[in-house]
Amino acid sequence: MKIWVDADACPVVIKDILFRAAERTGVQMTLVANQPLRIPPSRYIKLLQVPSGFDVADNEIVKRLGVGDLVITGDIPLAAEVIEKGGHALNPRGELYSVDNIRARLNMRDFMDTLRASGIDTGGPPAPSKSDRKFFADHLDKLLTKYAGNT
């Protein structure tokens, strides 16, 4: 298992949890972003900087993703592609996307896009709360415990 992080929109507090998890478990983690990011010095953590552009980082993650790899993303279409390719997708709030729930998430995303296109301000998600961070860390640990033996 490798961890891929859709890093441009990933909250710093979630990246910090991921950095500690990669060091603790020895799982290879790559942050994919279209801008330079600071990462801690580690043999387990890499940054892959891609050119700017619509879905460039997402496409690079899908291209490099292996079966059983974990992708950290709040991007629902990317999560759907990850699941289709045999990977796991976890959002920064700790929700594991799955074959069972991804279609409903895509439909809700499309509905919200329609509302925004019609001029309705739907707002954005709030910053992850302390309980969100704990929920994410707990789910990450469960996934790493279950699948990291396959690295």
N, C-alpha and C positions, 0 to 999 in steps of 0.2 A: 504494500500500500504506500502510495505517495499522497501528499497533501498539496493541492493547488489552491491558491487564494486569489480570488478576483479582488485585487488589492486596492484599486482606485477608490472604491466606495466602502471598503471595509473599515469600520471604526478602529481607531488606535487601540482602545482598550481590548478589543477582540484580537488584534494582531499581537498584543502583548501576551495574551493567554496562549495563542498559537506558538509564539516563540518559545515560551516555557515548555509547552507540550512537546515540541520538536526536540528540544534539548533533553528532556526527561526520557523520552521514548526512543530517540535515535531515528525517528521517521524523517525521511527527506521531505522538505517543504519548499515549494517555490511560490513566491509572490509574483503575480503577473500584473504589470501596471504600464500605463503609457506615460508615466512621469517618474523621475528619480525618487526613490524612497530610502529612508534610513532603515537598515536592518542590522541586528547585532552580529558581531563576528561569530560565525559558527560553521562547522563543516556540514551541518544539516539544513541550513537555511540559505536559499539563493533568491536573487531578484532577477526576473526576466523582464527587461524593459522593451515594450513593443511600440511601434509608431502610433501616433494619435490617429483616431478615426473611429467611426461607428462600429462597435462590436469587434474591433481588432483583438483586444485582450481576450474576449470570450472565445473567439474563433481559435486563438492560439491554445487556450486551455483545452478545448474540445479536440484539437488536432493531436495534442501530446498526451491526453488522458488515457490511462490504461484501465482495463476492467478491474473493479474493486478499489480504484483510487477515490479519494475524498476531495470534493471541491467545496470551498467555503464561499458562498455567494448569496446575495439577496436578489439576484437577477433571476426571475422565474423562468424566462425562456432558456437561459443558460442551464438552469437546474434541470429543465425538461430534457435538454440534449445530453446532459451528463447521465441521467437515469436511462435514457434510450441507449446509451453507449455502454451501460453496465457499471457505472460509477455510483458513488453516493454523493448526495448534495445536502449540505447543512447550512442553514442561513445564520447570520450573525446573532440572532436571538435564540438559537438552539433548536429551531424546528427542522426536523429531518424531512426533506421532500422524498416522496416515494411514488411508485406507480399508482398507489391508491389515492393520493391526494394532489398530484401535480396538475391534473386536468382542471380540477376546481380552482386551483390557484391561478392557472392561466386564464380561465374564464373571468375571475375577479379582476385580474390585472387588466384584461381587455376592457372590462366594464369601467374601471377607474380611468383608463386612457380615454374612453369615450366621454366621460364626464369632464375631464380636463380639457379635451378638445372643444367642448361646447362652452367653455368659459367658467366652469365651476371649479373653485379652488378646493382641492381635496386635501391640501396640506401634505406634509411629508411625515415619515415616521419620527418619533422622538428619539433622542439619544438613548442607547441601551442603559437601562436602570441596573442597579446592583443585582436585583433578582434575575434580570435578563442575562447578565454576565455569568451568574452562577448557573443558570439553566443551560447556557451555551457550554460552559466548561464541563458540566456534568455529562452532557450528551457527547461532547468531544471525547471525554475520557472513556465512555462506554464504547464508542466506535473504535477508538484506538485499542482498547483492551480486546475487543472482539476480532478485529481485522488486522492489527499491526503485525501479527505473527507471520503475515504473508508478504513481508517486504522483500 
